[in-house]
Amino acid sequence: MCLKGGKTMSFFQKLYEGEYAPMSEEMPETAEFKACWQCMSDAEEALQRLLTKEQLKVFAKYQQAQLEVEKMLQVHTFEKGFYIGAEFQRDYKRIDHLPEQA
């Protein structure tokens, strides 16, 4: 993305503007992910058939709370990864040379 005068946005500008949004990317298309997703979907459908209306309300509250916890964990993981990457970048710049490969 370019700014006025042909300047490009910095990493932080791009992050702020939402250009880097790993959470909004498509789901993985691995067989393992698809199998887990199907299992989760089947279990939810079974619960919706088996539970009473009152139990479904409690289950919906549980799902919402679980979603919020997952969001918080994802944000924490993203932040932690960012800080680890920044620390790596800082330390990498301090290395005068890399060891020879054997």
N, C-alpha and C positions, 0 to 999 in steps of 0.2 A: 504494500500500500504506500502510495506517495503522498507527501504533504506539498503545500505550496512551494514553488521554487524547485521542484524535483527532488526534494529531500525525502529520504525514506523514514518510516516510523521506527523508533527504537523498540527493542524487545518489550519494555514495560508499557509503551504506548499500545503495541499490538495486544498485549495481555489485557490491558485495561479496556480496550475497544472490543474485546471478545474474539479477536482473530484466532487466538489459541484457546480452544474450548474442547479439551479431550473428553469431557463428560457428554458432549452432544454428538459424538461420533457414533457411527453404526455399531451394532453389537457384533462380536466376533462370529464368524461363520464356521467354526470348527464343529466337528461331529460331537465332541464332548459337551460344548456349550449348548448345542441344539438338544441333546439328550437331557441335560439338566433342566433346560427351559421347558421341555415337554413334560418331564416328571413333575415339575412345579405346577404347571398348568393343569395337568390331570388331577393332582392332589387338591388344588383349589376348586375345581369343578365338583369333585366328590364331596368336599366339605360344604359347598353351597347346596348340594342336593340333600345332605344328611342333617345339617344344622337347622334349628328352629330360627324364627325371625329374630328372637332375642339373642340367641347365640351368634347369629350372623352380624348383629350390631357390634357385639364384643369383638368378633373376629375382624371386622372392618377397622375398629379402633386399634387393634393389635397391628394390622397391616400398615396403617398410617404411621403409628409410632415406629415400626420397623423401618419404614421408608425414610423417616426423618433421621433415625440413627445411621442408616446407610449413607445418607447425604453428608452427614457430619463426618463420618469416617472417610468418605471420598475426598472431602475438602481437606481434612487433616493429612491424608496420604499425599495429595497433590502438593500441599504446602511443604511437607517433610521432604518430598522428592525435589522440590525446587531448592530448598536450603542445602540439601546434599549436593545437588548439581552446582550451586554457587560455591560451596566449599571446595568441591573438586576443581572448579575453574580457578579459584584463588590459588590452591596448592599447585596445580599444574603449571601455572605461570611462574612459580618459584623454581621449577626444575630446570637446571642449566642444560642437562642432556639426559636422554633416556639410556638405560643400560643396554649393552649389546645383546642381541638375540643369540642364544646358544645353538 
